[in-house]
Amino acid sequence: MTTKRTSTKLTVCILSPHPLVLSEFERILAKAPFKVVAKQLESTLAPDLRTLEPPKAQVYVIDAQAFSPTLKPANN
């Protein structure tokens, strides 16, 4: 007996304050076997990010500066 699987595309959400970064990711990933959702961040300040409601996705790609005071190391 064979069973059918419904194939659902993996959803990848790209978050960035830079429109060029978003458009390049969308262009590069256009033929990828997953759905890409891009969201431009209006602000990367901590108080603004607390109210951010990102689209639902299985994977998130976050464009951030390496030494931003907004970000905390993951091991703290």
PQR file with spaces between the fields and no chain letter, atoms N, CA, C, O and H, PARSE charges and radii, in Angstrom:
ATOM       1  N    MET     1       0.840   -1.170    0.000 -0.4000 1.5000
ATOM       2  CA   MET     1       0.000    0.000    0.000 -0.0000 2.0000
ATOM       3  C    MET     1       0.892    1.242    0.000  0.5500 1.7000
ATOM       4  O    MET     1       1.829    1.350    0.791 -0.5500 1.4000
ATOM       5  N    THR     2       0.594    2.140   -0.867 -0.4000 1.5000
ATOM       6  CA   THR     2       1.354    3.393   -0.936 -0.0000 2.0000
ATOM       7  C    THR     2       0.569    4.510   -0.263  0.5500 1.7000
ATOM       8  O    THR     2      -0.655    4.594   -0.361 -0.5500 1.4000
ATOM       9  H    THR     2      -0.167    2.052   -1.509  0.4000 1.0000
ATOM      10  N    THR     3       1.308    5.349    0.412 -0.4000 1.5000
ATOM      11  CA   THR     3       0.649    6.508    1.039 -0.0000 2.0000
ATOM      12  C    THR     3       1.133    7.778    0.368  0.5500 1.7000
ATOM      13  O    THR     3       2.296    7.899   -0.018 -0.5500 1.4000
ATOM      14  H    THR     3       2.303    5.281    0.493  0.4000 1.0000
ATOM      15  N    LYS     4       0.232    8.703    0.243 -0.4000 1.5000
ATOM      16  CA   LYS     4       0.583    9.986   -0.353 -0.0000 2.0000
ATOM      17  C    LYS     4       0.932   10.977    0.749  0.5500 1.7000
ATOM      18  O    LYS     4       0.253   11.062    1.773 -0.5500 1.4000
ATOM      19  H    LYS     4      -0.712    8.605    0.557  0.4000 1.0000
ATOM      20  N    ARG     5       1.974   11.701    0.520 -0.4000 1.5000
ATOM      21  CA   ARG     5       2.330   12.769    1.447 -0.0000 2.0000
ATOM      22  C    ARG     5       1.990   14.093    0.798  0.5500 1.7000
ATOM      23  O    ARG     5       2.267   14.318   -0.380 -0.5500 1.4000
ATOM      24  H    ARG     5       2.525   11.631   -0.311  0.4000 1.0000
ATOM      25  N    THR     6       1.396   14.947    1.571 -0.4000 1.5000
ATOM      26  CA   THR     6       1.162   16.275    1.040 -0.0000 2.0000
ATOM      27  C    THR     6       2.430   17.070    1.302  0.5500 1.7000
ATOM      28  O    THR     6       2.848   17.242    2.447 -0.5500 1.4000
ATOM      29  H    THR     6       1.171   14.763    2.528  0.4000 1.0000
ATOM      30  N    SER     7       3.021   17.542    0.244 -0.4000 1.5000
ATOM      31  CA   SER     7       4.274   18.276    0.415 -0.0000 2.0000
ATOM      32  C    SER     7       3.967   19.745    0.686  0.5500 1.7000
ATOM      33  O    SER     7       3.365   20.440   -0.132 -0.5500 1.4000
ATOM      34  H    SER     7       2.681   17.402   -0.686  0.4000 1.0000
ATOM      35  N    THR     8       4.391   20.182    1.834 -0.4000 1.5000
ATOM      36  CA   THR     8       4.244   21.585    2.169 -0.0000 2.0000
ATOM      37  C    THR     8       5.615   22.217    2.103  0.5500 1.7000
ATOM      38  O    THR     8       6.603   21.659    2.580 -0.5500 1.4000
ATOM      39  H    THR     8       4.880   19.618    2.499  0.4000 1.0000
ATOM      40  N    LYS     9       5.656   23.378    1.510 -0.4000 1.5000
ATOM      41  CA   LYS     9       6.932   24.066    1.369 -0.0000 2.0000
ATOM      42  C    LYS     9       7.380   24.618    2.713  0.5500 1.7000
ATOM      43  O    LYS     9       6.577   25.115    3.502 -0.5500 1.4000
ATOM      44  H    LYS     9       4.854   23.831    1.122  0.4000 1.0000
ATOM      45  N    LEU    10       8.652   24.518    2.945 -0.4000 1.5000
ATOM      46  CA   LEU    10       9.265   25.130    4.107 -0.0000 2.0000
ATOM      47  C    LEU    10       9.172   26.647    3.935  0.5500 1.7000
ATOM      48  O    LEU    10       9.456   27.164    2.855 -0.5500 1.4000
ATOM      49  H    LEU    10       9.304   24.114    2.304  0.4000 1.0000
ATOM      50  N    THR    11       8.782   27.353    4.977 -0.4000 1.5000
ATOM      51  CA   THR    11       8.684   28.807    4.912 -0.0000 2.0000
ATOM      52  C    THR    11       9.885   29.431    5.598  0.5500 1.7000
ATOM      53  O    THR    11      10.203   29.113    6.744 -0.5500 1.4000
ATOM      54  H    THR    11       8.551   26.933    5.855  0.4000 1.0000
ATOM      55  N    VAL    12      10.552   30.333    4.868 -0.4000 1.5000
ATOM      56  CA   VAL    12      11.717   31.046    5.377 -0.0000 2.0000
ATOM      57  C    VAL    12      11.366   32.526    5.439  0.5500 1.7000
ATOM      58  O    VAL    12      10.981   33.123    4.434 -0.5500 1.4000
ATOM      59  H    VAL    12      10.294   30.591    3.937  0.4000 1.0000
ATOM      60  N    CYS    13      11.501   33.110    6.616 -0.4000 1.5000
ATOM      61  CA   CYS    13      11.218   34.533    6.802 -0.0000 2.0000
ATOM      62  C    CYS    13      12.544   35.289    6.897  0.5500 1.7000
ATOM      63  O    CYS    13      13.399   34.946    7.714 -0.5500 1.4000
ATOM      64  H    CYS    13      11.814   32.625    7.432  0.4000 1.0000
ATOM      65  N    ILE    14      12.712   36.306    6.070 -0.4000 1.5000
ATOM      66  CA   ILE    14      13.913   37.123    6.089 -0.0000 2.0000
ATOM      67  C    ILE    14      13.547   38.477    6.688  0.5500 1.7000
ATOM      68  O    ILE    14      12.651   39.164    6.198 -0.5500 1.4000
ATOM      69  H    ILE    14      12.017   36.584    5.406  0.4000 1.0000
ATOM      70  N    LEU    15      14.251   38.849    7.750 -0.4000 1.5000
ATOM      71  CA   LEU    15      14.015   40.116    8.437 -0.0000 2.0000
ATOM      72  C    LEU    15      15.239   41.005    8.262  0.5500 1.7000
ATOM      73  O    LEU    15      16.355   40.605    8.593 -0.5500 1.4000
ATOM      74  H    LEU    15      14.979   38.290    8.148  0.4000 1.0000
ATOM      75  N    SER    16      15.028   42.216    7.739 -0.4000 1.5000
ATOM      76  CA   SER    16      16.139   43.132    7.529 -0.0000 2.0000
ATOM      77  C    SER    16      15.617   44.564    7.454  0.5500 1.7000
ATOM      78  O    SER    16      14.511   44.797    6.967 -0.5500 1.4000
ATOM      79  H    SER    16      14.121   42.541    7.470  0.4000 1.0000
ATOM      80  N    PRO    17      16.408   45.524    7.933 -0.5600 1.5000
ATOM      81  CA   PRO    17      16.015   46.925    7.777  0.2800 2.0000
ATOM      82  C    PRO    17      16.385   47.462    6.391  0.5500 1.7000
ATOM      83  O    PRO    17      15.989   48.571    6.033 -0.5500 1.4000
ATOM      84  N    HIS    18      17.136   46.688    5.614 -0.4000 1.5000
ATOM      85  CA   HIS    18      17.650   47.150    4.319 -0.0000 2.0000
ATOM      86  C    HIS    18      16.870   46.554    3.152  0.5500 1.7000
ATOM      87  O    HIS    18      16.886   45.338    2.960 -0.5500 1.4000
ATOM      88  H    HIS    18      17.457   45.787    5.905  0.4000 1.0000
ATOM      89  N    PRO    19      16.191   47.386    2.373 -0.5600 1.5000
ATOM      90  CA   PRO    19      15.417   46.874    1.241  0.2800 2.0000
ATOM      91  C    PRO    19      16.277   46.134    0.216  0.5500 1.7000
ATOM      92  O    PRO    19      15.805   45.184   -0.408 -0.5500 1.4000
ATOM      93  N    LEU    20      17.519   46.551    0.033 -0.4000 1.5000
ATOM      94  CA   LEU    20      18.393   45.884   -0.930 -0.0000 2.0000
ATOM      95  C    LEU    20      18.723   44.459   -0.485  0.5500 1.7000
ATOM      96  O    LEU    20      18.767   43.541   -1.304 -0.5500 1.4000
ATOM      97  H    LEU    20      17.902   47.323    0.540  0.4000 1.0000
ATOM      98  N    VAL    21      18.951   44.282    0.795 -0.4000 1.5000
ATOM      99  CA   VAL    21      19.226   42.938    1.330 -0.0000 2.0000
ATOM     100  C    VAL    21      18.023   42.031    1.078  0.5500 1.7000
ATOM     101  O    VAL    21      18.176   40.892    0.636 -0.5500 1.4000
ATOM     102  H    VAL    21      18.915   45.028    1.460  0.4000 1.0000
ATOM     103  N    LEU    22      16.839   42.542    1.360 -0.4000 1.5000
ATOM     104  CA   LEU    22      15.623   41.738    1.157 -0.0000 2.0000
ATOM     105  C    LEU    22      15.447   41.365   -0.307  0.5500 1.7000
ATOM     106  O    LEU    22      15.164   40.210   -0.622 -0.5500 1.4000
ATOM     107  H    LEU    22      16.715   43.468    1.719  0.4000 1.0000
ATOM     108  N    SER    23      15.612   42.330   -1.202 -0.4000 1.5000
ATOM     109  CA   SER    23      15.403   42.041   -2.624 -0.0000 2.0000
ATOM     110  C    SER    23      16.453   41.068   -3.154  0.5500 1.7000
ATOM     111  O    SER    23      16.141   40.236   -4.006 -0.5500 1.4000
ATOM     112  H    SER    23      15.842   43.269   -0.946  0.4000 1.0000
ATOM     113  N    GLU    24      17.694   41.156   -2.665 -0.4000 1.5000
ATOM     114  CA   GLU    24      18.732   40.221   -3.101 -0.0000 2.0000
ATOM     115  C    GLU    24      18.447   38.803   -2.604  0.5500 1.7000
ATOM     116  O    GLU    24      18.610   37.840   -3.353 -0.5500 1.4000
ATOM     117  H    GLU    24      17.948   41.832   -1.973  0.4000 1.0000
ATOM     118  N    PHE    25      18.029   38.672   -1.363 -0.4000 1.5000
ATOM     119  CA   PHE    25      17.664   37.346   -0.857 -0.0000 2.0000
ATOM     120  C    PHE    25      16.505   36.774   -1.661  0.5500 1.7000
ATOM     121  O    PHE    25      16.526   35.603   -2.037 -0.5500 1.4000
ATOM     122  H    PHE    25      17.896   39.455   -0.755  0.4000 1.0000
ATOM     123  N    GLU    26      15.507   37.585   -1.920 -0.4000 1.5000
ATOM     124  CA   GLU    26      14.358   37.106   -2.700 -0.0000 2.0000
ATOM     125  C    GLU    26      14.788   36.683   -4.100  0.5500 1.7000
ATOM     126  O    GLU    26      14.321   35.664   -4.609 -0.5500 1.4000
ATOM     127  H    GLU    26      15.489   38.537   -1.614  0.4000 1.0000
ATOM     128  N    ARG    27      15.669   37.451   -4.723 -0.4000 1.5000
ATOM     129  CA   ARG    27      16.149   37.129   -6.065 -0.0000 2.0000
ATOM     130  C    ARG    27      16.939   35.823   -6.061  0.5500 1.7000
ATOM     131  O    ARG    27      16.720   34.952   -6.903 -0.5500 1.4000
ATOM     132  H    ARG    27      16.049   38.279   -4.310  0.4000 1.0000
ATOM     133  N    ILE    28      17.857   35.695   -5.109 -0.4000 1.5000
ATOM     134  CA   ILE    28      18.712   34.506   -5.043 -0.0000 2.0000
ATOM     135  C    ILE    28      17.902   33.251   -4.723  0.5500 1.7000
ATOM     136  O    ILE    28      18.180   32.173   -5.248 -0.5500 1.4000
ATOM     137  H    ILE    28      18.035   36.402   -4.424  0.4000 1.0000
ATOM     138  N    LEU    29      16.909   33.400   -3.868 -0.4000 1.5000
ATOM     139  CA   LEU    29      16.129   32.240   -3.423 -0.0000 2.0000
ATOM     140  C    LEU    29      14.855   32.002   -4.235  0.5500 1.7000
ATOM     141  O    LEU    29      14.033   31.164   -3.864 -0.5500 1.4000
ATOM     142  H    LEU    29      16.683   34.276   -3.442  0.4000 1.0000
ATOM     143  N    ALA    30      14.688   32.725   -5.328 -0.4000 1.5000
ATOM     144  CA   ALA    30      13.452   32.632   -6.119 -0.0000 2.0000
ATOM     145  C    ALA    30      13.162   31.218   -6.608  0.5500 1.7000
ATOM     146  O    ALA    30      12.002   30.813   -6.683 -0.5500 1.4000
ATOM     147  H    ALA    30      15.356   33.406   -5.630  0.4000 1.0000
ATOM     148  N    LYS    31      14.205   30.466   -6.941 -0.4000 1.5000
ATOM     149  CA   LYS    31      13.997   29.120   -7.473 -0.0000 2.0000
ATOM     150  C    LYS    31      14.192   28.034   -6.422  0.5500 1.7000
ATOM     151  O    LYS    31      14.221   26.846   -6.742 -0.5500 1.4000
ATOM     152  H    LYS    31      15.148   30.794   -6.880  0.4000 1.0000
ATOM     153  N    ALA    32      14.322   28.444   -5.189 -0.4000 1.5000
ATOM     154  CA   ALA    32      14.523   27.477   -4.103 -0.0000 2.0000
ATOM     155  C    ALA    32      13.224   26.707   -3.843  0.5500 1.7000
ATOM     156  O    ALA    32      12.134   27.190   -4.150 -0.5500 1.4000
ATOM     157  H    ALA    32      14.298   29.409   -4.928  0.4000 1.0000
ATOM     158  N    PRO    33      13.353   25.517   -3.281 -0.5600 1.5000
ATOM     159  CA   PRO    33      12.159   24.694   -3.039  0.2800 2.0000
ATOM     160  C    PRO    33      11.415   25.066   -1.748  0.5500 1.7000
ATOM     161  O    PRO    33      10.810   24.205   -1.109 -0.5500 1.4000
ATOM     162  N    PHE    34      11.459   26.323   -1.375 -0.4000 1.5000
ATOM     163  CA   PHE    34      10.728   26.759   -0.196 -0.0000 2.0000
ATOM     164  C    PHE    34      10.142   28.139   -0.428  0.5500 1.7000
ATOM     165  O    PHE    34      10.536   28.850   -1.352 -0.5500 1.4000
ATOM     166  H    PHE    34      11.949   27.023   -1.894  0.4000 1.0000
ATOM     167  N    LYS    35       9.216   28.499    0.405 -0.4000 1.5000
ATOM     168  CA   LYS    35       8.532   29.788    0.294 -0.0000 2.0000
ATOM     169  C    LYS    35       9.332   30.834    1.078  0.5500 1.7000
ATOM     170  O    LYS    35       9.696   30.610    2.232 -0.5500 1.4000
ATOM     171  H    LYS    35       8.896   27.921    1.156  0.4000 1.0000
ATOM     172  N    VAL    36       9.599   31.972    0.439 -0.4000 1.5000
ATOM     173  CA   VAL    36      10.345   33.046    1.082 -0.0000 2.0000
ATOM     174  C    VAL    36       9.397   34.197    1.405  0.5500 1.7000
ATOM     175  O    VAL    36       8.666   34.685    0.543 -0.5500 1.4000
ATOM     176  H    VAL    36       9.303   32.153   -0.498  0.4000 1.0000
ATOM     177  N    VAL    37       9.429   34.617    2.668 -0.4000 1.5000
ATOM     178  CA   VAL    37       8.637   35.763    3.108 -0.0000 2.0000
ATOM     179  C    VAL    37       9.624   36.804    3.614  0.5500 1.7000
ATOM     180  O    VAL    37      10.372   36.546    4.557 -0.5500 1.4000
ATOM     181  H    VAL    37      10.023   34.221    3.368  0.4000 1.0000
ATOM     182  N    ALA    38       9.630   37.970    2.997 -0.4000 1.5000
ATOM     183  CA   ALA    38      10.553   39.027    3.404 -0.0000 2.0000
ATOM     184  C    ALA    38       9.794   40.111    4.156  0.5500 1.7000
ATOM     185  O    ALA    38       8.693   40.501    3.767 -0.5500 1.4000
ATOM     186  H    ALA    38       9.023   38.180    2.230  0.4000 1.0000
ATOM     187  N    LYS    39      10.398   40.590    5.239 -0.4000 1.5000
ATOM     188  CA   LYS    39       9.776   41.660    6.018 -0.0000 2.0000
ATOM     189  C    LYS    39      10.840   42.705    6.338  0.5500 1.7000
ATOM     190  O    LYS    39      11.881   42.402    6.920 -0.5500 1.4000
ATOM     191  H    LYS    39      11.292   40.273    5.555  0.4000 1.0000
ATOM     192  N    GLN    40      10.551   43.941    5.943 -0.4000 1.5000
ATOM     193  CA   GLN    40      11.481   45.021    6.238 -0.0000 2.0000
ATOM     194  C    GLN    40      11.230   45.537    7.646  0.5500 1.7000
ATOM     195  O    GLN    40      10.102   45.869    8.011 -0.5500 1.4000
ATOM     196  H    GLN    40       9.704   44.187    5.470  0.4000 1.0000
ATOM     197  N    LEU    41      12.305   45.598    8.434 -0.4000 1.5000
ATOM     198  CA   LEU    41      12.204   46.122    9.791 -0.0000 2.0000
ATOM     199  C    LEU    41      12.269   47.643    9.727  0.5500 1.7000
ATOM     200  O    LEU    41      13.162   48.207    9.096 -0.5500 1.4000
ATOM     201  H    LEU    41      13.221   45.328    8.138  0.4000 1.0000
ATOM     202  N    GLU    42      11.331   48.295   10.376 -0.4000 1.5000
ATOM     203  CA   GLU    42      11.320   49.757   10.390 -0.0000 2.0000
ATOM     204  C    GLU    42      12.391   50.299   11.317  0.5500 1.7000
ATOM     205  O    GLU    42      12.919   51.388   11.095 -0.5500 1.4000
ATOM     206  H    GLU    42      10.605   47.836   10.889  0.4000 1.0000
ATOM     207  N    SER    43      12.709   49.546   12.350 -0.4000 1.5000
ATOM     208  CA   SER    43      13.687   49.966   13.336 -0.0000 2.0000
ATOM     209  C    SER    43      14.352   48.729   13.922  0.5500 1.7000
ATOM     210  O    SER    43      13.729   47.673   14.037 -0.5500 1.4000
ATOM     211  H    SER    43      12.280   48.661   12.530  0.4000 1.0000
ATOM     212  N    THR    44      15.626   48.867   14.294 -0.4000 1.5000
ATOM     213  CA   THR    44      16.311   47.756   14.949 -0.0000 2.0000
ATOM     214  C    THR    44      16.592   48.073   16.411  0.5500 1.7000
ATOM     215  O    THR    44      17.406   47.409   17.053 -0.5500 1.4000
ATOM     216  H    THR    44      16.132   49.725   14.201  0.4000 1.0000
ATOM     217  N    LEU    45      15.922   49.080   16.928 -0.4000 1.5000
ATOM     218  CA   LEU    45      16.077   49.427   18.334 -0.0000 2.0000
ATOM     219  C    LEU    45      15.308   48.428   19.198  0.5500 1.7000
ATOM     220  O    LEU    45      14.213   47.995   18.839 -0.5500 1.4000
ATOM     221  H    LEU    45      15.261   49.619   16.407  0.4000 1.0000
ATOM     222  N    ALA    46      15.890   48.071   20.331 -0.4000 1.5000
ATOM     223  CA   ALA    46      15.294   47.058   21.210 -0.0000 2.0000
ATOM     224  C    ALA    46      13.831   47.334   21.556  0.5500 1.7000
ATOM     225  O    ALA    46      13.019   46.413   21.470 -0.5500 1.4000
ATOM     226  H    ALA    46      16.780   48.423   20.623  0.4000 1.0000
ATOM     227  N    PRO    47      13.454   48.564   21.945 -0.5600 1.5000
ATOM     228  CA   PRO    47      12.046   48.791   22.293  0.2800 2.0000
ATOM     229  C    PRO    47      11.098   48.520   21.114  0.5500 1.7000
ATOM     230  O    PRO    47       9.983   48.036   21.309 -0.5500 1.4000
ATOM     231  N    ASP    48      11.544   48.830   19.906 -0.4000 1.5000
ATOM     232  CA   ASP    48      10.705   48.588   18.726 -0.0000 2.0000
ATOM     233  C    ASP    48      10.626   47.100   18.382  0.5500 1.7000
ATOM     234  O    ASP    48       9.590   46.619   17.923 -0.5500 1.4000
ATOM     235  H    ASP    48      12.450   49.223   19.748  0.4000 1.0000
ATOM     236  N    LEU    49      11.708   46.385   18.602 -0.4000 1.5000
ATOM     237  CA   LEU    49      11.723   44.949   18.292 -0.0000 2.0000
ATOM     238  C    LEU    49      10.856   44.146   19.252  0.5500 1.7000
ATOM     239  O    LEU    49      10.404   43.052   18.915 -0.5500 1.4000
ATOM     240  H    LEU    49      12.550   46.775   18.975  0.4000 1.0000
ATOM     241  N    ARG    50      10.625   44.677   20.432 -0.4000 1.5000
ATOM     242  CA   ARG    50       9.765   43.960   21.402 -0.0000 2.0000
ATOM     243  C    ARG    50       8.335   43.819   20.895  0.5500 1.7000
ATOM     244  O    ARG    50       7.638   42.866   21.242 -0.5500 1.4000
ATOM     245  H    ARG    50      10.993   45.565   20.706  0.4000 1.0000
ATOM     246  N    THR    51       7.905   44.767   20.076 -0.4000 1.5000
ATOM     247  CA   THR    51       6.533   44.721   19.565 -0.0000 2.0000
ATOM     248  C    THR    51       6.453   44.125   18.161  0.5500 1.7000
ATOM     249  O    THR    51       5.377   44.076   17.566 -0.5500 1.4000
ATOM     250  H    THR    51       8.472   45.541   19.794  0.4000 1.0000
ATOM     251  N    LEU    52       7.587   43.674   17.636 -0.4000 1.5000
ATOM     252  CA   LEU    52       7.618   43.092   16.299 -0.0000 2.0000
ATOM     253  C    LEU    52       6.832   41.789   16.264  0.5500 1.7000
ATOM     254  O    LEU    52       7.011   40.928   17.125 -0.5500 1.4000
ATOM     255  H    LEU    52       8.461   43.713   18.120  0.4000 1.0000
ATOM     256  N    GLU    53       5.975   41.647   15.282 -0.4000 1.5000
ATOM     257  CA   GLU    53       5.244   40.402   15.072 -0.0000 2.0000
ATOM     258  C    GLU    53       5.652   39.845   13.710  0.5500 1.7000
ATOM     259  O    GLU    53       5.035   40.164   12.693 -0.5500 1.4000
ATOM     260  H    GLU    53       5.830   42.347   14.582  0.4000 1.0000
ATOM     261  N    PRO    54       6.689   39.016   13.694 -0.5600 1.5000
ATOM     262  CA   PRO    54       7.156   38.481   12.407  0.2800 2.0000
ATOM     263  C    PRO    54       6.155   37.493   11.834  0.5500 1.7000
ATOM     264  O    PRO    54       5.386   36.878   12.572 -0.5500 1.4000
ATOM     265  N    PRO    55       6.167   37.343   10.518 -0.5600 1.5000
ATOM     266  CA   PRO    55       5.307   36.333    9.896  0.2800 2.0000
ATOM     267  C    PRO    55       5.686   34.945   10.410  0.5500 1.7000
ATOM     268  O    PRO    55       6.829   34.712   10.803 -0.5500 1.4000
ATOM     269  N    LYS    56       4.728   34.036   10.405 -0.4000 1.5000
ATOM     270  CA   LYS    56       5.010   32.670   10.844 -0.0000 2.0000
ATOM     271  C    LYS    56       5.887   31.984    9.810  0.5500 1.7000
ATOM     272  O    LYS    56       5.647   32.080    8.606 -0.5500 1.4000
ATOM     273  H    LYS    56       3.799   34.225   10.086  0.4000 1.0000
ATOM     274  N    ALA    57       6.911   31.287   10.302 -0.4000 1.5000
ATOM     275  CA   ALA    57       7.823   30.562    9.419 -0.0000 2.0000
ATOM     276  C    ALA    57       8.531   29.486   10.226  0.5500 1.7000
ATOM     277  O    ALA    57       8.556   29.528   11.456 -0.5500 1.4000
ATOM     278  H    ALA    57       7.105   31.209   11.280  0.4000 1.0000
ATOM     279  N    GLN    58       9.108   28.516    9.512 -0.4000 1.5000
ATOM     280  CA   GLN    58       9.886   27.482   10.179 -0.0000 2.0000
ATOM     281  C    GLN    58      11.333   27.927   10.384  0.5500 1.7000
ATOM     282  O    GLN    58      12.001   27.490   11.321 -0.5500 1.4000
ATOM     283  H    GLN    58       9.088   28.481    8.513  0.4000 1.0000
ATOM     284  N    VAL    59      11.812   28.809    9.489 -0.4000 1.5000
ATOM     285  CA   VAL    59      13.190   29.294    9.552 -0.0000 2.0000
ATOM     286  C    VAL    59      13.184   30.814    9.448  0.5500 1.7000
ATOM     287  O    VAL    59      12.445   31.394    8.652 -0.5500 1.4000
ATOM     288  H    VAL    59      11.269   29.164    8.728  0.4000 1.0000
ATOM     289  N    TYR    60      14.029   31.453   10.274 -0.4000 1.5000
ATOM     290  CA   TYR    60      14.165   32.907   10.243 -0.0000 2.0000
ATOM     291  C    TYR    60      15.606   33.276    9.935  0.5500 1.7000
ATOM     292  O    TYR    60      16.543   32.721   10.509 -0.5500 1.4000
ATOM     293  H    TYR    60      14.629   30.982   10.921  0.4000 1.0000
ATOM     294  N    VAL    61      15.770   34.231    9.011 -0.4000 1.5000
ATOM     295  CA   VAL    61      17.081   34.794    8.687 -0.0000 2.0000
ATOM     296  C    VAL    61      17.009   36.249    9.101  0.5500 1.7000
ATOM     297  O    VAL    61      16.174   37.010    8.611 -0.5500 1.4000
ATOM     298  H    VAL    61      15.009   34.682    8.544  0.4000 1.0000
ATOM     299  N    ILE    62      17.901   36.630   10.016 -0.4000 1.5000
ATOM     300  CA   ILE    62      17.864   37.993   10.556 -0.0000 2.0000
ATOM     301  C    ILE    62      19.143   38.715   10.156  0.5500 1.7000
ATOM     302  O    ILE    62      20.246   38.293   10.502 -0.5500 1.4000
ATOM     303  H    ILE    62      18.579   36.012   10.414  0.4000 1.0000
ATOM     304  N    ASP    63      18.978   39.794    9.431 -0.4000 1.5000
ATOM     305  CA   ASP    63      20.104   40.635    9.034 -0.0000 2.0000
ATOM     306  C    ASP    63      20.369   41.601   10.180  0.5500 1.7000
ATOM     307  O    ASP    63      19.529   42.442   10.503 -0.5500 1.4000
ATOM     308  H    ASP    63      18.081   40.137    9.149  0.4000 1.0000
ATOM     309  N    ALA    64      21.544   41.473   10.793 -0.4000 1.5000
ATOM     310  CA   ALA    64      21.870   42.324   11.937 -0.0000 2.0000
ATOM     311  C    ALA    64      23.350   42.665   11.910  0.5500 1.7000
ATOM     312  O    ALA    64      24.167   41.912   11.380 -0.5500 1.4000
ATOM     313  H    ALA    64      22.225   40.789   10.530  0.4000 1.0000
ATOM     314  N    GLN    65      23.676   43.790   12.479 -0.4000 1.5000
ATOM     315  CA   GLN    65      25.081   44.171   12.592 -0.0000 2.0000
ATOM     316  C    GLN    65      25.726   43.311   13.669  0.5500 1.7000
ATOM     317  O    GLN    65      25.103   42.997   14.682 -0.5500 1.4000
ATOM     318  H    GLN    65      23.013   44.402   12.910  0.4000 1.0000
ATOM     319  N    ALA    66      26.959   42.939   13.444 -0.4000 1.5000
ATOM     320  CA   ALA    66      27.650   42.034   14.361 -0.0000 2.0000
ATOM     321  C    ALA    66      27.851   42.628   15.748  0.5500 1.7000
ATOM     322  O    ALA    66      27.804   41.894   16.735 -0.5500 1.4000
ATOM     323  H    ALA    66      27.465   43.195   12.620  0.4000 1.0000
ATOM     324  N    PHE    67      28.068   43.900   15.852 -0.4000 1.5000
ATOM     325  CA   PHE    67      28.375   44.491   17.146 -0.0000 2.0000
ATOM     326  C    PHE    67      27.305   45.464   17.601  0.5500 1.7000
ATOM     327  O    PHE    67      27.600   46.430   18.305 -0.5500 1.4000
ATOM     328  H    PHE    67      28.107   44.497   15.050  0.4000 1.0000
ATOM     329  N    SER    68      26.083   45.223   17.211 -0.4000 1.5000
ATOM     330  CA   SER    68      24.984   46.089   17.607 -0.0000 2.0000
ATOM     331  C    SER    68      24.702   45.954   19.099  0.5500 1.7000
ATOM     332  O    SER    68      24.622   44.836   19.608 -0.5500 1.4000
ATOM     333  H    SER    68      25.843   44.438   16.639  0.4000 1.0000
ATOM     334  N    PRO    69      24.549   47.065   19.808 -0.5600 1.5000
ATOM     335  CA   PRO    69      24.221   46.973   21.240  0.2800 2.0000
ATOM     336  C    PRO    69      22.824   46.398   21.483  0.5500 1.7000
ATOM     337  O    PRO    69      22.488   46.042   22.612 -0.5500 1.4000
ATOM     338  N    THR    70      22.011   46.306   20.428 -0.4000 1.5000
ATOM     339  CA   THR    70      20.671   45.731   20.528 -0.0000 2.0000
ATOM     340  C    THR    70      20.739   44.233   20.741  0.5500 1.7000
ATOM     341  O    THR    70      19.867   43.656   21.391 -0.5500 1.4000
ATOM     342  H    THR    70      22.284   46.595   19.510  0.4000 1.0000
ATOM     343  N    LEU    71      21.775   43.595   20.196 -0.4000 1.5000
ATOM     344  CA   LEU    71      21.896   42.142   20.249 -0.0000 2.0000
ATOM     345  C    LEU    71      22.711   41.707   21.453  0.5500 1.7000
ATOM     346  O    LEU    71      23.663   42.385   21.843 -0.5500 1.4000
ATOM     347  H    LEU    71      22.483   44.064   19.668  0.4000 1.0000
ATOM     348  N    LYS    72      22.347   40.598   22.032 -0.4000 1.5000
ATOM     349  CA   LYS    72      23.101   40.020   23.142 -0.0000 2.0000
ATOM     350  C    LYS    72      23.655   38.681   22.683  0.5500 1.7000
ATOM     351  O    LYS    72      22.994   37.968   21.928 -0.5500 1.4000
ATOM     352  H    LYS    72      21.574   40.048   21.716  0.4000 1.0000
ATOM     353  N    PRO    73      24.845   38.329   23.120 -0.5600 1.5000
ATOM     354  CA   PRO    73      25.383   37.010   22.746  0.2800 2.0000
ATOM     355  C    PRO    73      24.450   35.898   23.227  0.5500 1.7000
ATOM     356  O    PRO    73      23.827   36.012   24.282 -0.5500 1.4000
ATOM     357  N    ALA    74      24.363   34.836   22.450 -0.4000 1.5000
ATOM     358  CA   ALA    74      23.464   33.733   22.774 -0.0000 2.0000
ATOM     359  C    ALA    74      23.894   32.969   24.014  0.5500 1.7000
ATOM     360  O    ALA    74      23.067   32.294   24.627 -0.5500 1.4000
ATOM     361  H    ALA    74      24.870   34.744   21.593  0.4000 1.0000
ATOM     362  N    ASN    75      25.160   33.053   24.405 -0.4000 1.5000
ATOM     363  CA   ASN    75      25.631   32.276   25.551 -0.0000 2.0000
ATOM     364  C    ASN    75      25.512   33.025   26.880  0.5500 1.7000
ATOM     365  O    ASN    75      25.976   32.519   27.902 -0.5500 1.4000
ATOM     366  H    ASN    75      25.832   33.602   23.908  0.4000 1.0000
ATOM     367  N    ASN    76      24.923   34.179   26.895 -0.4000 1.5000
ATOM     368  CA   ASN    76      24.719   34.916   28.174 -0.0000 2.0000
ATOM     369  C    ASN    76      23.403   34.554   28.806  0.5500 1.7000
ATOM     370  O    ASN    76      23.068   35.069   29.873 -0.5500 1.4000
ATOM     371  H    ASN    76      24.546   34.590   26.065  0.4000 1.0000
